[in-house]
Amino acid sequence: MSYCVNPTCANPNNEPFAINCASCGSNLKLRNRYRASRPLGKGGFGATFLAADEGLPGFPSCVVKQLRPNTQSPSVMKMARELFEREAFTLGKIGSHPQIPRLLDYFEEDSNFYLVQEFVDGETLKQEFERRGVFSEIEIRKILTEIFPALGFMHENGVIHRDIKPANIMRRKQDGQLVLIDFGAVSSQVNKPSSEEDPSGLLTNFAIGTPGFAPPEQMAMRPVYSSDLYATAMSCLYLMTGRSPKDLPHDPYTGEINWKSQVKLGDRMRVVFEKLLQQSVSQRFRSAEEALRALESGGVVEETPKAVTPVNYASSTPSSVNVRPATNTQLPNSRIQSQKYGSQGSQFDSGMLTTGNTRSGSRINGELKGGRKVIVEYSQGKRNFANQDYSKAAFGSATLSGIVMSRSKLVEADFCHTDLTGASFQGANLSQAKLNSANLREAKMQRAVLVKSDLGSASMILADLREANLQSAYMSKADLSGANLSGANLKGAYLSQANLSGTNLCGADLKGAKISDEQLSQAKTNWGTIRPDGSKRLF
């Protein structure tokens, strides 16, 4: 059977190979290729259809998702197109995971927008519940063990699903593996349209998710990664009780769901759920990986031991650095036996840190400040320096491998020649920072702000700079081979002579950037990449 996707068609059923709809006359083959056979679901935003791809031998099945605005006003159409392009970009970015359907095609036709995805044959967890009844604790544990890795992959790519619920988790018939579906509410940033832009509220509601399953911050249009974890836990409560989150009793003073009286869980599993379902974001697990570790360890997340690895001075110490061999390396967190501060650098008996000629802070009222404090504490085994202000601090030629400075303020900080291999600067503000000749190999810098920063000659091999703001950054001769800059803002960046071999520039904005066509040909680009002249094209 051929099914007409025209939303106003009175009789959409047609003969199997009909060309036009007998009822409304619409073309039954989208893009002269995809033929819908039946609807899979409908909503205020549009509909989803099972279809056949007649452009390929054997006419394989696929899913065609139609986004159809209920008005043709320019502002709503503009928003609809942005929503459509956002979902297409996101699916293209994360569709390589075996638990996420691949994006096969996307296009606009007759004022409607279409996404074509891999067809996953199976049964949703909601359908499974309706067929067989409530799930046991063991089954729920297995579901969480399968879902958390998929969520972790999404979150590592800067994507929030925002509509996790039993109807959007499919058990694939082929191998029984759980697959996340319906990425219509995905978000890599918070978009809150005004009532003037979206008078019907259709697109705003579409972007929020499902009430009850979504946590408070998401309903307030401020989703975070742990919002998906909360929704996953709520989905599990539904599977264990058969009750929608909106039907569960709640505390009228705090708004918290009184779920403990509704399910019987072992002590360890209850601890995990308590943390997953916290109303406060700060009280939840920070990541899907952390939640998975807690699940596997019985609800307890142990901190990674802070061990200090002794340096092999014969093989690893730079020849230009003056260091004194360690005299006390028996205890990994032993106190520094002697410290020498001054213009000629620092010497530490811990055997961990080497610094060159630099001034990296000073003593004030007996305490260290700026880069020097970080260097000292790093040598003692500390690695996490997140959410701190180190503006204008100097770090010189320090070795700070694996350091975590996520969400820190590092405006005008000096990291010249610093070894920051594997360091984490996710969401940090590094505007106008000096990172020239720094070693940032495999550094994690998703969504970091590096406006007007100096990255000249920096080694950024395999660095993760997804959605980073590198506007007007100086990156001449930087080695970005294999680095991920998908969705990054590179407007006006100076990339002359930078190594872009295998660099991911999909969705990156290079408008006004100093970069050659030869460099671009070595990088990975796609339809979302904005070229230096401001144009978009397929590569």
C-alpha positions in Angstrom: 0.0 0.0 0.0 1.1 3.6 -0.7 0.2 6.1 2.0 -0.2 9.8 1.3 1.7 12.0 3.7 -0.3 15.1 2.9 -1.7 16.1 6.4 -5.0 17.4 4.8 -5.7 14.3 2.7 -9.1 12.8 3.5 -8.2 9.3 2.3 -4.5 8.7 2.4 -4.6 4.9 1.5 -3.6 4.1 -2.1 -2.6 1.2 -4.4 0.9 -0.1 -3.8 2.7 1.5 -6.8 0.4 4.5 -7.5 2.1 7.6 -8.6 -0.3 10.2 -7.3 -2.8 10.1 -4.4 -6.3 9.2 -5.7 -7.9 11.5 -3.1 -5.8 14.7 -3.1 -3.5 14.3 -6.1 -0.3 14.6 -4.1 2.9 12.8 -5.3 3.2 9.6 -3.4 7.0 9.4 -3.7 8.9 11.9 -1.6 12.0 13.2 -3.4 11.0 10.7 -6.2 12.4 8.0 -4.0 10.7 7.3 -0.6 7.2 5.7 -0.6 5.4 5.7 2.7 3.4 2.6 3.5 1.8 3.4 6.9 2.0 5.9 9.7 4.0 5.0 12.8 3.0 8.0 14.9 1.5 11.5 14.8 1.8 14.6 17.0 1.4 18.3 17.0 4.8 18.8 15.2 4.2 16.3 12.4 4.2 12.5 11.7 6.4 9.5 11.3 6.0 6.9 8.5 7.3 3.5 7.6 8.5 3.8 4.1 10.4 2.0 1.3 13.5 3.4 -0.3 12.8 2.7 -4.0 16.2 4.3 -4.9 18.0 1.2 -3.6 17.8 -2.5 -4.8 15.3 -4.5 -2.8 13.4 -1.3 -1.6 14.7 -1.5 2.0 12.6 -0.2 4.8 13.3 3.2 6.4 11.6 5.7 8.6 10.5 9.0 7.2 9.9 11.7 9.8 7.8 14.7 8.7 8.0 18.1 10.5 5.0 20.2 9.4 4.4 23.6 11.0 0.7 24.4 11.5 1.3 27.9 10.1 3.2 29.4 7.2 4.2 32.6 9.0 7.8 33.5 8.2 9.0 33.4 11.9 7.6 30.0 12.6 8.9 28.6 9.3 12.3 30.0 10.1 12.2 28.3 13.5 10.9 25.1 12.0 13.8 25.0 9.5 16.3 25.7 12.3 14.8 22.9 14.4 14.9 20.5 11.4 18.5 21.4 10.6 19.5 21.0 14.2 18.0 17.5 14.4 19.6 16.5 11.1 23.0 17.8 12.2 22.7 16.0 15.6 21.7 12.7 14.0 24.5 12.9 11.5 26.9 13.5 14.4 25.8 10.7 16.7 24.3 8.1 14.4 27.4 6.1 14.3 26.5 4.5 17.6 24.9 1.0 17.4 22.1 2.1 19.8 21.2 5.2 17.8 19.4 5.0 14.4 21.5 6.3 11.5 20.5 9.4 9.5 20.1 8.4 5.8 18.7 11.6 4.2 17.1 14.9 4.9 15.3 17.4 2.6 12.5 20.0 2.3 9.5 19.5 0.1 6.2 21.4 -0.3 6.9 23.5 2.9 7.4 20.3 5.0 10.7 19.0 6.3 11.7 15.3 6.1 14.3 13.2 7.9 15.0 9.7 6.7 16.4 7.3 9.3 17.4 3.7 9.6 14.4 1.5 10.4 14.7 -0.3 13.8 12.4 -3.3 13.8 11.3 -4.1 17.3 9.1 -3.2 20.2 9.3 -0.1 22.5 9.5 -0.6 26.2 6.1 0.9 26.6 4.7 -1.7 24.2 6.6 -4.4 26.0 5.1 -3.3 29.3 1.6 -3.2 27.9 2.1 -6.7 26.6 3.7 -8.4 29.6 3.3 -6.2 32.7 5.7 -4.8 35.3 9.5 -5.3 35.2 11.6 -6.7 38.0 14.6 -5.1 39.6 17.0 -7.4 37.7 15.4 -6.4 34.4 15.6 -2.7 35.3 19.3 -3.0 36.2 19.9 -4.6 32.8 18.0 -1.7 31.1 20.1 0.9 32.9 23.3 -1.0 32.1 22.4 -0.8 28.4 21.1 2.7 28.2 23.8 4.6 30.2 26.6 3.9 27.6 24.4 5.2 24.8 23.5 8.3 26.8 27.2 8.7 27.7 28.1 8.7 24.0 25.5 11.3 23.2 26.6 13.5 26.1 30.2 13.3 25.1 29.2 14.6 21.7 27.4 17.6 23.4 23.9 16.2 22.8 21.0 16.1 25.2 18.1 13.8 24.1 15.4 15.6 26.2 12.7 13.1 25.6 13.7 9.8 27.2 10.6 7.7 28.0 9.5 4.1 27.5 7.9 4.9 24.2 11.3 6.2 22.9 13.4 3.2 23.9 13.1 0.4 21.4 14.2 -3.2 21.9 15.6 -4.3 18.5 14.2 -7.7 17.4 17.4 -8.6 15.6 19.6 -8.8 18.7 17.5 -7.7 21.7 19.6 -4.6 22.2 17.9 -1.4 23.4 18.0 1.5 20.9 17.2 5.2 21.6 14.7 6.6 19.1 12.9 9.9 18.4 15.5 12.6 18.5 13.0 15.4 17.8 13.7 17.2 21.0 17.5 16.9 20.9 19.4 19.9 22.1 23.0 21.0 21.9 22.0 24.4 23.3 19.0 25.9 25.0 16.6 27.6 22.6 13.6 29.4 24.1 11.4 31.0 21.4 9.2 33.9 22.5 5.5 34.0 22.2 5.8 36.5 19.4 8.0 34.1 17.4 5.9 31.1 18.1 2.4 32.2 18.9 1.0 28.7 18.8 3.5 27.4 21.3 3.9 24.4 19.1 7.7 24.5 18.6 8.3 25.6 22.2 6.4 22.6 23.6 8.0 20.3 21.1 11.5 21.3 22.4 10.7 20.7 26.0 10.1 17.0 26.2 7.4 15.0 27.9 6.0 16.4 31.2 6.4 14.0 34.1 9.4 12.2 32.7 11.3 15.5 32.2 12.9 17.1 35.3 12.1 20.6 36.6 15.1 22.3 35.0 14.2 20.9 31.6 10.6 22.1 31.9 12.1 25.5 32.6 14.0 25.2 29.3 17.4 24.7 31.0 18.2 21.1 30.3 21.5 19.6 31.3 23.1 16.1 30.7 21.7 14.7 33.9 18.2 15.6 32.8 18.4 12.5 30.6 19.5 10.5 33.6 16.5 11.7 35.6 14.1 10.9 32.7 15.7 7.4 32.4 15.0 6.7 36.1 11.4 8.0 35.7 11.0 5.6 32.7 12.1 2.8 34.9 9.6 3.7 37.6 6.9 3.5 35.0 8.1 0.1 34.0 8.1 -1.1 37.6 4.7 0.4 38.6 2.7 1.0 35.4 2.0 4.5 36.7 2.9 7.7 34.8 5.2 10.0 36.8 2.3 12.5 36.9 0.2 10.0 38.7 2.8 9.2 41.4 2.4 10.9 44.8 4.6 13.8 45.4 5.6 16.1 48.3 3.5 19.3 48.1 6.3 21.3 49.8 9.3 20.1 47.8 7.7 18.8 44.7 9.7 15.5 45.0 8.2 12.3 43.8 7.4 9.9 46.6 8.4 6.9 44.6 9.9 4.7 47.4 6.5 3.6 48.6 5.6 2.5 45.1 8.5 0.1 44.4 10.5 -2.5 46.2 14.2 -2.1 45.5 17.3 -3.5 47.2 19.3 -1.1 49.3 22.0 -0.7 46.6 19.6 -0.1 43.7 17.6 2.3 45.9 20.7 4.4 46.5 21.3 4.7 42.8 17.7 5.8 42.2 17.8 8.3 45.0 20.7 10.0 43.3 19.2 9.8 39.8 15.9 11.3 40.9 17.2 14.3 42.9 15.3 17.5 42.1 18.6 19.5 42.4 20.9 19.0 39.4 24.0 19.4 41.7 22.9 16.3 43.8 22.5 14.0 40.8 25.2 11.9 39.1 27.4 14.2 37.0 27.5 11.8 34.0 26.1 8.6 32.6 29.5 7.0 33.2 29.4 7.9 36.9 25.9 6.5 37.2 27.0 3.3 35.5 29.9 2.9 37.9 27.6 3.4 40.8 25.2 0.8 39.4 28.0 -1.7 39.0 29.6 -1.0 42.4 26.4 -1.1 44.4 25.5 2.6 44.5 28.9 3.8 45.7 31.1 5.9 43.5 34.7 5.9 44.6 37.0 8.8 43.7 39.9 8.0 41.4 43.0 7.5 43.6 45.3 10.6 43.5 48.6 8.9 42.8 51.8 10.6 41.9 53.8 8.8 39.3 57.6 9.2 39.7 59.4 10.7 36.8 62.1 8.7 35.1 64.7 11.5 34.9 67.0 9.6 32.6 64.4 9.3 29.9 61.5 11.8 30.4 62.9 15.0 31.8 63.4 17.8 29.2 67.0 18.7 28.8 66.2 22.4 29.1 64.7 21.9 32.6 66.7 22.1 35.8 65.3 19.5 38.3 66.6 17.9 41.4 66.0 14.1 41.8 63.3 13.1 44.3 64.5 12.3 47.8 61.1 11.2 49.1 58.9 9.2 46.8 57.7 6.5 49.2 54.2 7.9 49.7 52.2 9.1 46.6 50.8 12.0 48.6 53.8 12.9 50.6 54.3 16.5 51.4 56.8 18.5 49.4 60.1 18.5 51.3 61.5 21.7 49.8 60.2 24.4 47.5 62.2 27.0 45.8 60.4 30.0 44.4 61.9 32.6 42.2 62.5 33.8 38.7 64.5 30.6 37.9 61.6 28.3 38.2 60.6 25.6 40.7 62.1 22.5 42.1 60.0 19.8 43.8 61.1 16.7 45.7 57.9 14.9 44.8 59.4 13.9 41.5 56.2 14.9 39.6 56.6 18.4 38.4 59.1 20.2 36.2 58.9 23.8 35.3 61.1 26.1 33.3 61.9 29.8 33.7 58.7 31.5 34.7 57.0 33.6 37.3 53.8 31.7 38.1 52.4 33.5 41.1 53.6 34.7 44.5 52.9 34.3 48.2 50.3 36.6 49.8 49.6 36.2 53.5 51.4 32.9 53.5 49.2 31.4 50.8 50.0 30.7 47.1 47.9 32.2 44.4 47.4 31.9 40.6 49.3 29.3 38.6 51.8 28.6 41.3 49.1 27.3 43.7 47.9 25.0 41.0 51.4 23.7 40.2 52.1 23.0 43.9 48.8 21.2 44.5 49.2 19.3 41.3 52.6 18.0 42.5 50.9 16.8 45.6 48.5 14.7 43.6 45.5 17.0 43.2 44.0 16.9 39.6 40.6 18.6 39.8 40.7 22.5 39.7 37.3 23.0 38.2 35.1 26.0 38.7 37.9 28.3 39.9 39.1 31.7 38.8 42.8 31.7 37.5 42.6 34.8 35.3 46.0 36.1 34.3 47.8 33.3 36.2 51.0 32.0 34.7 51.9 28.3 34.4 55.1 28.6 32.5 56.6 25.3 31.2 54.9 23.1 33.9 53.9 19.5 33.3 50.1 19.4 34.0 49.1 16.2 32.2 45.5 15.1 32.8 44.6 18.2 34.9 40.9 19.1 35.1 40.1 22.8 34.9 36.5 22.5 33.5 34.3 25.6 33.8 37.2 27.6 35.3 37.9 31.2 34.4 41.3 31.4 32.8 41.1 34.8 31.0 44.5 35.9 29.8 46.2 32.9 31.6 49.7 32.0 30.4 50.1 28.4 29.4 53.0 28.9 27.0 55.0 25.7 26.4 53.0 23.9 29.1 52.4 20.2 28.8 48.6 19.7 29.1 48.3 16.3 27.5 44.8 15.0 28.1 43.8 18.0 30.2 40.1 18.9 30.6 39.0 22.5 29.9 35.4 21.7 29.1 33.3 24.9 29.3 36.3 26.9 30.6 36.7 30.6 29.7 40.2 30.9 28.1 39.6 34.1 26.3 42.9 35.8 25.3 44.8 33.0 27.0 48.4 32.3 25.8 48.7 28.7 24.8 51.3 29.1 22.1 53.6 26.0 21.8 51.5 24.3 24.5 51.0 20.5 24.3 47.2 20.0 24.2 47.2 16.5 22.7 43.9 14.7 23.4 42.8 17.7 25.6 39.0 17.9 26.3 37.9 21.4 25.5 34.2 21.0 24.5 32.4 24.3 24.6 35.4 26.1 25.9 35.7 29.8 25.2 39.0 30.6 23.4 38.1 34.0 21.9 41.3 35.8 20.7 43.5 33.2 22.4 47.0 32.5 21.1 47.3 28.9 20.0 50.2 29.4 17.6 52.3 26.3 17.1 50.3 24.5 19.8 50.1 20.7 19.5 46.3 19.8 19.6 46.4 16.4 18.0 43.2 14.5 18.7 42.0 17.3 20.9 38.2 17.6 21.5 37.0 21.1 20.7 33.4 20.4 19.8 31.3 23.6 19.9 34.3 25.6 21.2 34.3 29.3 20.6 37.6 30.1 18.8 36.5 33.3 17.3 39.5 35.4 16.2 41.9 32.9 17.7 45.5 32.8 16.5 46.2 29.2 15.4 49.0 29.6 12.9 51.2 26.5 12.6 49.0 24.7 15.2 48.8 20.9 14.8 45.1 20.0 14.7 45.5 16.6 13.0 42.6 14.4 14.0 41.1 17.0 16.3 37.3 17.4 16.6 36.1 20.9 16.0 32.6 20.0 14.9 30.2 22.9 15.5 33.1 25.1 16.6 32.9 28.9 16.1 36.1 29.7 14.1 34.9 33.1 12.7 37.9 35.2 11.9 40.4 32.6 13.2 43.9 32.7 11.8 44.7 29.1 10.7 47.4 29.8 8.2 49.9 26.9 8.0 47.9 24.9 10.6 47.9 21.1 10.1 44.2 20.1 9.5 44.8 16.6 8.3 41.7 14.6 9.4 40.4 17.5 11.5 36.6 17.3 11.9 35.2 20.6 10.8 31.6 19.4 10.3 29.2 22.2 11.2 32.0 24.5 12.0 31.7 28.3 11.2 34.8 29.4 9.3 33.4 32.7 8.1 36.2 35.2 7.7 38.8 32.7 8.8 42.3 32.7 7.3 42.5 29.2 5.8 43.3 27.9 2.4 41.3 25.6 0.2 44.1 23.1 0.4 43.8 23.0 4.1 40.0 22.5 3.9 40.5 19.6 1.5 42.5 17.8 4.2 39.8 18.2 6.8 36.4 16.6 7.2 33.5 18.9 6.3 29.8 18.6 5.6 26.7 20.5 4.6 26.8 22.4 7.9 30.3 23.7 7.4 30.3 27.5 6.7 33.3 28.4 4.5 35.4 31.5 4.9 33.3 33.3 2.3 30.2 32.6 4.3 28.8 30.0 1.9 27.5 26.5 2.6 28.0 23.6 0.3 28.1 19.8 0.3 31.6 18.3 0.4 
